[in-house]
Amino acid sequence: MLSRKLLTEILQTAMSTGADFAEVFSERTLENQILLIDDRVDAITDRLISGVGIRILKGTRCVTGSCTSLERSDLLACARRIADALDGASGEGAAAGRTVRLTERIFGDIHPVRIVPHTAAHGAKIDLLKEANEAARGYSAGIAQVSAKLLDVDHNILIANSDGLLTEDRQIRTRMVVSAVASKNGENQSGICSPGRRMGLEMFEQIRPKDIGTEAARQATVMLDAGYIPAGQIPVAIENGFGGVIFHEACGHSLEASCVSIGQSQFCGKLGQQIANEKVTALDDGTIPNAWGSINIDDEGTPAQRKVLIENGILKTYMVDKLNGRRMGLEGNGSCRRQSYQWDPTSRMTNTFIANGPDKNEDIIASIEYGLYAKKMGGGSVNPANGSFNFAVAEGYIIRNGKICEPVRGASLIGKGSDILMNIDMVGQNLETAQGMCGASSGSIPTDVGQPLIRVSSITVGGR
């Protein structure tokens, strides 16, 4: 990407007005997307993202800028504008004239890739989509529409900073998204399945496209004949995989330093305190090989870490980046992420999940006399400051006398993150993760959510 000499020039120019830290983030990303709708290829999109983000810090002041050009004159001009924005007095400050000596560091790669997606022919990718499409359409005569999308990303980054760090990483990710619509008597219901991994096309040797299509069609078909659940305060069993989206949204964001450092989190000042039931242990782990949200290094060049956020109900740590760590007096812990060079980096999640617990899954269902089994969660909204959330249940079933019974639609889970953590009174043993794109102040990034089957002893269920 950029030479060591040029990187040094950029950093020293950026610090010329007194910044105590400077950073260069250079990116070159290839994205490919193929969309199949109604048995035909609807779109093939190739995109190249290339540019440089520059950031300086002085205490807890931060100035950032970006440049699409890789020419020396343009990059130095960008660095000068950023430096001038700090205090407008070139040559002043302790860091003026500071010499930067970059030392390359190689942190290794724990995410092997065997088939680099952008080297594969479009025809081979289209065949994968057709397999998923045919499986979905063949599931039921009621399937009226299927769309299948294959996305692959080859994300290359270089990070250099005034502390002397120079490092690079290559992140390849592959994901298939299949959506199916079932129709009956003029009514439609949809289902979706969207697995992804930090790996190449060899992902489809582990996860067959026909299974992805079948699962999307199954969800749509089941929900087509579902009734409605009455609203009320009842116990809810939330299944593994994407069920973890509630922890991610209602609790995870509140544990990011971007919220905690400015007092906009329900968990401010609670390190070492009990914030969850003692059966709850939750982690953010960016070191899981080939997981969708995994990283070798974060977007500040800090190696990925396995962080125990909550252990047996006790809050142990937050997810911390450099800037917010300065505000909190904490070191960054591999949690700084950004969508691209154009976004300011901040603390974000990687693979965040509730760990396996002590309870047998069958005991969780059997313990509920009347309640809701949320097999698959949908989207929702949350306020990180107080943890209030509202999430749709994409696939749900009534539980009666400890048995999973008829499907129901229109259910939503309404509550507060701090309350739900205390009300998780049973935690099962079938941990599984699911993939998503998380949007926040530093853009949209790939993250895994997950959990085993859990029981929430009481929660407000919205319905009819």
C-alpha positions in Angstrom: 0.0 0.0 0.0 2.0 3.0 1.3 5.7 3.1 1.8 7.2 3.4 5.3 8.8 6.7 4.4 5.5 8.2 3.3 3.7 6.9 6.3 6.3 8.5 8.6 5.9 11.8 6.7 2.2 11.7 7.1 2.3 10.9 10.9 4.9 13.7 11.6 2.9 16.2 9.6 -0.3 15.3 11.4 1.4 15.8 14.8 3.0 19.1 13.8 0.6 21.3 15.9 1.0 19.4 19.1 -1.0 16.1 18.9 0.3 13.4 21.2 -0.8 10.6 18.9 -1.3 10.1 15.2 -2.6 7.2 13.2 -2.8 6.2 9.5 -5.4 3.7 8.4 -5.0 2.6 4.8 -7.6 0.3 3.1 -8.1 -1.6 -0.1 -11.3 -3.7 -0.2 -12.8 -5.7 -3.0 -16.5 -6.5 -2.7 -18.5 -8.8 -5.0 -22.2 -9.5 -4.8 -24.4 -11.7 -7.0 -28.2 -11.6 -6.6 -30.6 -14.3 -7.9 -34.3 -13.6 -8.0 -37.0 -15.9 -9.4 -34.5 -18.3 -10.9 -32.5 -15.7 -12.8 -29.5 -13.5 -12.1 -30.8 -10.1 -11.3 -27.5 -8.3 -10.5 -23.7 -8.8 -10.4 -22.0 -6.0 -8.5 -18.2 -5.5 -8.1 -16.9 -2.6 -5.9 -13.4 -1.4 -5.0 -13.0 0.7 -1.8 -9.6 2.4 -1.5 -8.4 5.3 0.6 -6.7 6.5 3.8 -8.0 7.7 7.1 -5.8 9.9 9.3 -6.5 10.6 13.0 -4.8 12.6 15.7 -5.4 12.7 19.4 -4.4 15.3 22.0 -5.6 14.1 25.4 -9.2 13.3 24.7 -9.5 15.7 21.7 -9.7 13.9 18.4 -9.5 15.2 14.8 -10.0 12.9 11.8 -10.0 13.1 8.0 -9.8 10.9 5.0 -8.4 11.0 1.5 -9.3 8.9 -1.6 -6.0 9.7 -3.3 -2.8 7.8 -2.5 -0.6 10.5 -4.0 2.0 11.9 -1.6 1.0 15.5 -2.0 -2.7 14.8 -1.4 -2.0 12.7 1.7 0.3 15.3 3.2 -2.2 18.1 2.5 -4.9 16.0 4.3 -2.5 15.5 7.2 -1.8 19.3 7.4 -5.5 20.2 7.4 -6.1 17.7 10.2 -3.1 19.2 12.2 -4.4 22.7 11.6 -7.8 21.8 12.9 -6.4 20.8 16.3 -5.3 24.3 17.3 -4.3 26.1 14.1 -0.8 26.9 15.4 1.8 25.0 13.4 5.0 24.2 15.2 3.5 24.5 18.8 3.1 21.8 21.3 5.2 19.1 22.8 4.8 16.8 19.8 5.9 19.3 17.2 8.9 18.0 15.4 8.6 14.6 17.0 10.4 11.8 15.2 8.4 8.7 14.4 10.2 5.4 13.8 8.0 2.7 12.5 8.7 -1.0 13.3 6.7 -3.6 11.4 4.8 -6.2 13.5 3.3 -9.4 12.1 0.6 -10.8 14.4 -0.2 -13.9 12.3 -3.4 -15.2 10.8 -5.7 -17.7 12.6 -8.3 -17.6 9.8 -7.1 -19.8 7.0 -8.7 -19.3 3.5 -8.4 -22.0 0.9 -10.6 -20.7 -2.0 -10.2 -16.9 -2.4 -13.7 -15.8 -3.6 -12.7 -13.1 -6.1 -10.5 -15.7 -7.9 -13.6 -17.9 -8.6 -15.6 -17.6 -11.8 -19.0 -16.0 -11.5 -20.5 -19.2 -13.0 -19.3 -21.2 -10.0 -20.9 -18.7 -7.6 -24.1 -18.7 -9.5 -24.3 -22.5 -9.3 -24.2 -22.2 -5.5 -27.1 -19.7 -5.6 -29.1 -21.9 -7.9 -28.7 -24.9 -5.5 -30.1 -22.8 -2.6 -32.9 -21.4 -4.8 -34.0 -24.9 -6.0 -34.0 -26.3 -2.5 -36.2 -23.4 -1.3 -38.6 -23.7 -4.2 -38.8 -27.4 -3.8 -39.6 -27.3 -0.1 -43.3 -26.5 -0.6 -45.8 -25.7 -3.3 -46.6 -22.6 -1.2 -43.3 -21.0 -1.8 -44.1 -18.0 -4.1 -40.7 -16.2 -4.3 -37.1 -16.8 -3.5 -34.2 -14.5 -3.6 -30.6 -15.6 -3.0 -27.5 -13.4 -2.6 -23.8 -14.3 -2.4 -21.5 -11.7 -0.9 -17.7 -12.0 -0.6 -15.3 -9.4 0.7 -11.5 -9.1 0.5 -10.6 -6.4 3.1 -7.0 -5.4 3.2 -5.8 -2.9 5.8 -2.5 -1.2 6.9 -2.2 0.6 10.2 0.7 2.9 11.2 0.9 5.1 14.3 3.2 7.5 16.1 4.0 4.9 18.8 5.9 3.1 16.0 3.5 0.4 15.1 3.3 -0.7 11.5 1.1 -3.7 10.7 -1.3 -5.2 8.1 -4.1 -7.6 7.9 -6.2 -9.3 5.2 -9.8 -10.2 6.1 -11.8 -12.4 3.7 -15.4 -13.1 4.4 -18.2 -15.0 2.6 -21.9 -15.0 3.2 -25.1 -16.3 1.6 -28.5 -14.8 2.3 -31.6 -16.7 1.1 -35.1 -15.2 1.6 -38.3 -17.1 0.8 -41.9 -16.0 0.7 -44.7 -18.4 1.3 -48.2 -17.5 0.1 -51.7 -18.8 0.9 -55.1 -17.3 0.3 -53.6 -13.9 -0.4 -51.4 -13.9 2.7 -47.6 -13.9 2.7 -45.0 -14.8 5.3 -41.3 -14.7 4.9 -38.3 -16.7 6.1 -34.6 -15.9 5.9 -31.3 -17.8 6.4 -28.0 -16.0 6.2 -24.9 -17.8 7.4 -21.4 -16.3 6.9 -17.8 -17.0 7.9 -14.4 -15.4 7.8 -13.3 -17.8 5.1 -13.5 -18.4 1.4 -15.9 -20.4 -0.8 -14.8 -23.5 1.1 -17.5 -22.4 3.6 -20.0 -24.2 1.4 -18.3 -27.5 2.1 -19.4 -27.1 5.7 -22.7 -25.3 5.1 -24.6 -26.6 2.0 -26.5 -24.1 -0.1 -29.5 -26.4 -0.3 -29.7 -26.5 3.5 -29.7 -22.6 3.6 -32.5 -22.5 1.1 -34.5 -25.2 2.9 -34.3 -23.4 6.2 -35.5 -20.1 4.7 -38.5 -21.9 3.1 -39.3 -23.9 6.3 -39.6 -20.7 8.4 -41.9 -19.0 5.8 -44.1 -22.1 5.6 -44.4 -22.6 9.3 -45.4 -19.0 10.0 -48.0 -19.0 7.2 -50.4 -21.1 9.3 -49.5 -19.5 12.7 -52.0 -17.8 14.9 -51.4 -14.8 17.2 -50.2 -14.8 20.8 -52.0 -12.7 23.4 -50.0 -9.9 25.0 -48.8 -10.4 28.6 -46.1 -10.9 31.1 -44.9 -14.5 30.8 -41.8 -16.7 30.8 -40.0 -17.0 27.5 -37.5 -19.6 26.3 -35.2 -18.0 23.7 -33.4 -20.4 21.4 -29.7 -20.3 20.5 -28.0 -18.6 17.5 -29.7 -15.4 16.6 -31.5 -15.4 19.9 -28.3 -13.8 21.1 -29.3 -10.6 19.3 -31.1 -9.4 22.4 -27.9 -9.6 24.5 -25.9 -8.0 21.7 -28.3 -5.0 21.3 -29.8 -4.5 24.8 -26.6 -5.3 26.7 -23.6 -5.5 24.4 -23.7 -1.9 23.1 -24.0 -0.7 26.7 -20.7 -2.4 27.5 -18.8 -0.6 24.7 -16.5 2.2 25.9 -18.1 4.6 23.4 -21.2 4.6 25.6 -19.6 4.0 29.0 -16.9 6.8 28.7 -19.5 9.5 28.3 -22.0 8.2 30.9 -24.5 7.0 28.3 -24.7 3.4 29.5 -26.8 1.5 32.0 -23.6 -0.2 33.2 -21.5 2.9 34.0 -19.4 2.5 37.2 -20.5 -1.1 37.8 -17.3 -3.0 37.3 -17.1 -5.8 39.9 -20.8 -5.6 40.6 -23.5 -8.2 39.9 -25.5 -7.1 36.8 -26.8 -10.5 35.8 -28.1 -13.8 37.2 -25.2 -15.9 38.5 -25.8 -18.4 35.7 -24.9 -15.8 33.0 -21.4 -15.6 31.7 -21.0 -13.5 28.5 -17.9 -13.0 26.3 -16.7 -11.0 23.3 -14.2 -13.1 21.5 -12.5 -11.9 18.3 -10.1 -14.9 18.3 -12.4 -17.7 17.2 -10.9 -19.2 14.0 -12.9 -18.3 10.8 -15.9 -16.9 12.8 -17.8 -14.1 10.9 -16.9 -11.4 13.4 -13.3 -12.5 14.2 -10.2 -10.3 13.6 -6.5 -10.8 13.8 -6.0 -7.2 14.9 -8.6 -4.5 15.5 -8.6 -1.3 13.5 -6.0 0.3 15.7 -3.6 -2.6 15.3 -4.3 -4.1 18.7 -4.4 -8.0 18.6 -7.8 -9.6 19.0 -8.6 -10.7 22.5 -11.0 -13.1 24.2 -12.8 -10.9 26.8 -15.0 -12.1 29.6 -17.5 -9.3 29.9 -19.7 -10.9 32.6 -18.6 -13.9 34.7 -21.2 -15.7 36.8 -23.3 -12.5 36.8 -20.4 -10.1 37.7 -19.3 -7.3 35.3 -15.6 -7.9 34.6 -14.7 -5.5 31.8 -15.8 -3.3 29.0 -14.9 -3.3 25.3 -12.3 -0.5 25.0 -10.7 1.5 22.2 -7.8 4.0 22.5 -9.7 7.3 22.6 -12.4 6.1 25.0 -9.8 4.3 27.0 -8.1 7.6 27.6 -11.4 9.0 29.0 -11.8 6.0 31.3 -8.1 5.4 32.2 -8.1 1.9 30.6 -6.1 0.3 27.8 -7.6 -0.7 24.5 -8.4 -4.4 24.4 -8.8 -5.3 20.7 -12.3 -3.7 20.4 -11.7 -0.8 18.0 -13.5 -1.2 14.6 -14.7 0.8 11.7 -16.6 0.1 8.5 -14.0 1.7 6.3 -11.3 4.4 6.2 -14.0 7.0 5.9 -15.5 6.3 9.3 -14.0 7.3 12.7 -13.1 4.1 14.7 -14.5 3.3 18.1 -15.2 0.4 20.4 -17.4 -2.3 18.9 -18.2 -6.0 19.3 -16.7 -8.9 17.4 -18.3 -12.3 18.4 -20.5 -11.7 21.4 -22.3 -14.5 23.2 -23.7 -15.9 26.4 -21.7 -19.1 27.3 -23.1 -22.5 27.9 -24.7 -22.9 31.3 -25.6 -25.6 33.8 -29.2 -26.4 32.7 -30.3 -29.1 30.3 -32.3 -27.8 27.4 -35.2 -30.2 27.9 -35.5 -29.0 31.5 -35.8 -25.4 30.4 -38.9 -26.2 28.2 -40.3 -28.6 30.8 -40.1 -25.9 33.5 -42.6 -23.6 31.6 -46.3 -24.2 32.3 -47.4 -21.5 29.9 -45.1 -19.3 27.9 -43.4 -18.5 24.6 -40.7 -20.4 22.8 -38.8 -17.9 20.6 -37.1 -20.2 18.1 -35.8 -17.3 16.0 -35.5 -13.7 16.7 -36.0 -10.8 14.3 -35.0 -7.2 14.3 -35.7 -4.5 16.8 -34.5 -1.3 18.5 -32.7 -0.4 21.7 -31.6 2.6 23.7 -28.1 1.9 24.9 -28.3 4.6 27.6 -31.0 2.8 29.5 -31.1 -0.6 27.8 -34.8 -0.4 26.8 -35.5 -2.7 23.8 -38.3 -4.0 21.6 -37.6 -7.1 19.4 -39.8 -9.0 17.0 -40.0 -12.8 17.3 -39.6 -14.1 13.7 -40.6 -17.7 14.6 -42.4 -18.4 17.9 -44.4 -21.2 19.5 -46.7 -21.5 22.5 -45.4 -23.6 25.4 -48.1 -25.5 27.4 -47.5 -27.8 30.3 -43.8 -28.0 29.4 -44.4 -28.9 25.7 -43.7 -26.8 22.6 -47.1 -26.5 20.8 -48.6 -24.5 18.0 -46.7 -21.7 16.1 -47.6 -18.0 16.8 -46.9 -14.8 14.9 -46.8 -11.2 15.8 -44.9 -11.6 19.1 -42.4 -9.1 20.3 -40.2 -9.0 23.4 -40.2 -5.7 25.3 -38.0 -4.9 28.3 -34.8 -3.4 29.6 -31.3 -5.0 29.3 -30.4 -4.8 33.0 -33.7 -6.5 33.9 -33.4 -9.3 31.4 -29.9 -10.1 32.5 -31.2 -10.6 36.1 -34.2 -12.6 34.9 -32.2 -15.1 32.8 -32.6 -17.9 35.4 -31.9 -21.0 33.3 -29.0 -21.3 30.7 -28.8 -24.3 28.5 -25.9 -26.1 26.8 -26.4 -25.8 23.0 -24.3 -22.6 22.3 -24.6 -21.6 18.7 -23.8 -18.3 16.9 -25.5 -16.5 14.0 -24.2 -13.8 11.7 -25.2 -10.2 11.3 -24.1 -6.7 10.3 -24.0 -4.3 13.3 -24.6 -0.6 12.6 -23.4 2.1 15.0 -21.3 5.3 15.0 -18.3 3.7 13.1 -20.5 2.2 10.4 -21.7 -1.3 9.6 -19.4 -4.1 10.6 -19.7 -8.0 10.7 -20.5 -9.4 14.1 -21.6 -12.8 15.5 -24.3 -13.0 18.1 -25.0 -16.2 20.1 -26.2 -18.1 23.1 -27.5 -21.5 24.2 -31.2 -21.9 24.9 -32.1 -19.6 27.8 -35.1 -19.0 30.0 -36.2 -15.5 30.9 -38.4 -16.0 34.0 -40.7 -13.0 33.1 -40.8 -10.6 30.3 -43.4 -8.5 28.5 -44.6 -10.2 25.3 -46.4 -7.9 22.9 -49.1 -9.6 20.8 -52.8 -9.5 20.0 
